[in-house]
Amino acid sequence: MTMKELVENNKKSLRGANLREAKLSGAKLSEANLSEAKLREADLSWADLSGTDLSGANLNRANLSGADLSGANLSGADLSKANLREADLSKADLREADLRGTNLSEADGCLRASCSWTDHGECGRELLAVVIDNEPVYFCGCFMGSEGELREYIAEGEEKYKASPTIAFNFVSQRIKEMMRE
């Protein structure tokens, strides 16, 4: 039995399962309980994860491109550096999910605006805003928070680096607000 068949056959009882680097491309896991599962670097591309409970799951560097995550519970999940390109995130719960470095290009059900700048010490930075529960959540480096929290974070930063993130923030926040009105 392949890993994919094993997981599909036992999909209701996978809470906390260690599936690190598992090859589950195209797996049918709708409405499964994968809460707190260890899926770091797993291949879940084009998998059916609709309605699945992935709360608190470790999906760091996982490939979820093209996956159906509609209605999935991803609250508190580690999606940092995951590939969600072309994933369906409509009605997915992303509260408190870590989306730093996540590829959300062409993802359905997700509004995303970002920009980058190089005037930040040795390397460049990217500011990303993603709409979760009709509220923009901002990500930049190790920062994740609301608009107010980001304003505070910028204000507390080094004076010589305040101009670039302020310009980036103004651009991204304006763009995300425009997208929310569309």
N, C-alpha and C positions, 0 to 999 in steps of 0.2 A: 504494500500500500504506500502510495506517495504521501509526502507531507501535506500536499494540498487536499487529497482525499481524506486523510486522517483529521485534518482541521475541519473540513466541511461536515464530516460525519459526526463530529463531537462539538459542533459550533455553539451549543447552548451552555457548555461548561468550560469555558476557556478563561475565566477570571484569573488574572495574575499569571497566566501561562508564559513560559519563556520561549518565545518564537523569534529570537534574535536571528537576523539574516535569513529567515524563512523565505522560500520561494512560493508565494501564494498568488501570483499573477492570475487574474481571472477567477479567483475563488468566489464562491457564492456563500457569503457570510451575513446576509441580511438578518437584522434583529438578533445577532449573536451577542453574548456577553463577553467582551474582551476588556472589561475594565481592569486597569492596573496591569495589563499584559505588557510584556517586554518585547516590543516589535522593532527595536533599534535596527536600522539598515535592512529591514524586511522589504521584499518586493511584493507590494499589494497593487501593482498597476492593473487598472481595468477590473478590479475586484468589485463585487456588489457588497457594499458595507452599509446599505441604506438601513436606517433605524438601529444600527449597531451601537452598543454602549462601549465606547472607547475612553470613558472618563478616567483620567489619571494614567492613561497608557503612555509608555515611552515609545514614541514614533520618530525619535531623533534620526535624521538622515534616511528615513524610510521613503520608498518610491510609491507614491499614491497617485501617480499621473493617470488621469482618465477614470479614477475610481468613483463609484457612486456612493457619496457620503451624505446624501440627502436625508435629513432628519436624524443624523447620527449625533450621539452625545460625545463631544470631544472636550468637554469642560475639564480644565486642569491637565490636559494632555500635553506632552512635550513633542511639539511638531517642529522644533528648531532644525533648520537646514533640511527639512523634508521637501520632497518634490510633489506638489499638488497641482501641477500644470494640467489644465483641462478637467480637473476634478469637479464633481457636482457637490457644492456645499450648501445648496438651498435648504433653508430651515435647519441647518446644523447648529448645534450649541457649541460655540467656541469661547465661552466665558472662561477667563483665566488660563486659556491655552497659550503656550509659549510658541509664538510664530516668528521668532527672530531667525532671519536668514532663510525663511521658507519661500519657495517658488510658488506664487499664487497666480502666475500669468494664465490668462484665459480660463480661470476657474469660474464656474457658474455660481450665482447666489452670493457673490462676494464683491464688494466694492473695494478697490485698492488704488491708492495713489502713492507715488514715491518720487524722490529725487535724491541726487547725491551731490556731494561737494568735496573738494580736495583740500581746502584750507583748514586742516585739522591735524596739526602735528605731522607725524611721519606718514600717515596713511589717510585715505579718504573715508568718508562716512556716507551712509544712506539713511534717510528718514523715510519710514514707511507708515502709512495709515491704513487700517483695515476696519471696515464697519462691522461691528459685532453687536447684535441686539439693538440696531439702529443708533448706536453710539460709536464714533471713531475711537479706535485704540491705536496709539502711536508706538512705534518701535524704532530704536536707534541704538546700536551697540548693545550695551547691557541694560538699556532703559526700555521699560514697557509701562504704559500708563495712559491716563486721560489727557485731554487738551490742557487742563489746568495744571496737572502734574508735570507735563512737558514744559510748560511756561516756567514753572518753578525750577525745574532741572536746568534749563538754559540760563536762568537768572543766577543760579548758584555756581555756574561754570566759570572757567578762567575768562577774564575780560577779553583777552586777545582772540578768543575763539567764539565769542558771542554773536558776531555779525553773521557769519555763514549759517549757523543753525537757525538763527532767527529768520533769515531770508528763506531758508528751506522750509521752516515751519509755516510761514505765511503762505508760501506757494502750495504746499501739500494740504494744509487745512482748507484753503480756498477751493482747491480742486475737489477734495472729498465732499465738501458742502454742496458744490455744484452737482456732483454725481448723485448725491442723495436726493436732490430736488428733481432730477430727470426722471 
